[in-house]
Amino acid sequence: MLLDQRRQSILQEIEKEGFVSLQVLVERVGVSESTIRRDLEYLDRIGQIRRTRGGASYVGESLTGFEERGTFALAEKQAVARVAASLIQPGEPVLLDGGTTTLEVARQLIGRSLQVVTNSLPISSLLLNQPQIELIQIGGYLYPKTGVALGPLAIAALSQLHVRRLFMSVGGISEAGLFNSNSLLVETERAMLDAAEEIVVVTDSSKIGHSALAHLCPLNRVHRLVVDSGIPPKWREIFENAGIEVLIAEV
């Protein structure tokens, strides 16, 4: 089992139970106690769990399903989506990754004449019957929690494409860069980065200042960040110093 996959497995066990003992994690994950301890130290450091006597408890952002996550910070995501969609020109080819915020961006594209490439089944389902939109669905392993296509088939398809802009959501943003919660997702998103001229990150402000399980890329890969007005001034300055244009969406 790869490092990121093992840590994700541990995190899912702790989220599911609320608290899991060290010995139970050793038995379920199938690695040594010292390895589990190191993984717990890492997960504690990034704020997803809290180490306790004999085990760990869950304190991080829930890894719940797509529909449940879609209701969190909905007004902020909708405001971000309106600003993001205003950047897109008629007929422009754009790439949307899977996520609840990018789904809101897709809603703003209904009725417009565009080329949309996506690996997201929810986004494809939303845009499927829009005659003005030329829709390209990226295939691959369909991740059940989010309905996005991942893995080698998705990466191979993306390597053949070129788009003006990529609109992507994230699991967290820190000074170290962009993060997401799944190593397979990160591998596919790296192929998306390579397929686009401009990278636009769309997120609500709750993701700022936090990392997640897998590192995607440094901040200097991002051209624009669209975020709600809850962003702390310190972080706006950090992003602008990194060469990122910050667009504030008022709720």
N, C-alpha and C positions, 0 to 999 in steps of 0.2 A: 504494500500500500504506500502510495506517495505521501510525502510529508503533509501537503495541504489537504489531501483526502483524509488522512488520519486525523488531523486536527478538526476538520469539519465533522467527521464521524463522532469524535469526542464531544464537540459542541452540541451536536444534535441530541446525543444521549443526555447531556446535562439539561438542555432546554426541555426535553420531553418529561424528565423526572422532577425537575426543579432542583434536586440535590442528588448527587451520585457519589458513592464512596470510591476511594482510590482502588480498592481491590476489585470492585465490580467493573470499573473501567478497564483494568488489566485483563479481566476475563472476557469482556465483550469485544474489546479492540484487538486483543491477541498480541500485545507487545509487553515489554518488561516494565516493571514498576518505575524504574529510573526514566524511561522514555516518557511514560505518562506524566511523571512529575515535571519534566521539562516542557511538555506540551501545555500542561496546566499553568505553569509559570508564564508562558507566552500568552495564553488566552486571558489570564488575569491582567497582564501588562497592557493589553489592547482594550481592556474594559468589557469583555464579553462574559467573564465569569468572576467569581470571588473565591479564592482559595480558603477553605475552612479546615478545621481539624479533621483529618481523615478523608477528605474529599473535596468537592467543589459545588458551588451553587450558581444558578444562572442569574445574571443581571443585565445581559446585553439586549440588543434589539432583536425582537422575535424573528425567527426564520420561517414564520408562517406563510401560508399560501398567497398566491397573487391577488385573489379577490379581497382577502382580509387586509393586505397591505395597501390596496388601492384606496381604502377609506381613510388612511392616516394622512393628515396634513393635506386634505383634498383641495381646499381653497388655495393653499400655497402652490400646489402642483398645477392647478388650472391657471393661475396667474402667470407662473413660469412658462407654461405651454403657450399662452397667448403671445408673450414677448418672443419666445423662440420661433414660433411659426411666422412672425412678422419679418424674420430675416430671410425667408425663403422666397425666391423669385419664381414667376410663372415658368413652367417647363423644366425647372431645375431638377437634376437627379439628386435625391437625398437618401441617406441610409439611416434607419432608425433601429437601435438595438432594443432588446426586450426590457420592459420595466413599466412601473405604474405611471411614472412621469412622462416617459416617451409615448405611452398610450394616450395621455392627455394631449400631447403634441399632435398625434395622429388625428384626434377628434377635430382639431383646428384646421386640418387640411381637407376636410370633407367639402366637396364642391369646387376644389381648385384643380388646375391643370398641372400635373406633376408626374415625375417618375419616382416611385417610392420602392426602395429595396429594404427588406427587413427579414430578420430571423425569428420574429415574434408571431406566433399563431393568433393571439388576441388582436394584434394590430392588423394582420392580414384579414381576419374575419370582419373587422370593422370597416376596412376599405375595399373589400372584395367587390361590392356592387356599385362602386363609384366609377362611372364610365369615363370621367375626365382623368382618372389616375391610372397610369400604367404601373401595375404592381408586379414586383419580382420577389418571390418567396425563396429564401435561403433554406435548404434542407439540411438534415443531419439528425443526430440523436435528440429527441424531444424531451427536454428536462421537465418532469411533471409538476414541480412547484410553480414554475413561471410560464410554461408553454413556449419556451424558446429553443431553437435548434442549435446544437453545440457539436463540437468535436471535429474530427478530420474531414468529414464531408462538407460541413459548413465552411471550414477554413479553405478547403480546395475551391469551393464556389466563390468565396470572397476574393481569392487571389486573381480571379479573372475579371473582376469588376473595378470600376473607377467612378467615384461620385464627387460632387462638389462639396457636400457637407455631411458629416456624421453627427447625429444628435444622440448622445448616450447618457444613461443614468449610471449612478454609482452606489456602492454600499457605504462608502466613506471617502473623505478627502482630508488629507493632512499635509504638512509641509513636505512629507516624503512622496506625495503624489496621490494617485487614484487607487482605490481598493474595491474589491468585490468579494462576495462570500463563497465563491465556488471556483476552483482551479480550472475546470473545464470551460466555464464561462469566460474567465480571464484570457485563456488561450484564444478563444474565438474573438473576443473583443480586440485583442492585439492585431488580428488579421483585419478587423474593421478599421483600426487606426491607420493601417498601411494602405487601405483602399480609398481614403478620403483626403482631399486637399485641406479641409478645415475641420477642426475638432471642436464641437460645441457641447459642453457638459450642462445638462439640465438637472437641477436638484432643489429640494427644499433645504432650508438652512440647518435642519437638524442633523444632516450628514456631515457638516463642516466641523473639522477639528477631531474627527474620529477615523480610525483605520478599521479594516475588516480582515478577514482571514488571508486573502491572497492579494499581493501587490500587482497592479495592472501596469502603471507607467508613471514616470516622474511628471511634475507639474509642467515642465517645459514642452510637453507634447500637446498641451491644451491651448487653443487660441481664444476661446470665449467661454465664460461661465455665466449662465442665467440662473439666478437664485432670487428667493423672496427677500423682503426687506428685513427679515430677522437676522441676517448675516451680521456678526459683530464687526465693528469698524477695523479692529486689528486684523481680521482675516481678509477683509477687502484690500487692505494695504499689502498683506502678504501676497495675495494673488496678483495684484497689479505690479508689484515688484518682480514677480516671476514672468512678467510679460503677457499676462492674461487680461483681456478686456472683460470687465465685470459689468453685467447688465442686471439692474435691479427691477424685479417685478413687484409692483405694489398690489397688495391683496385688497 
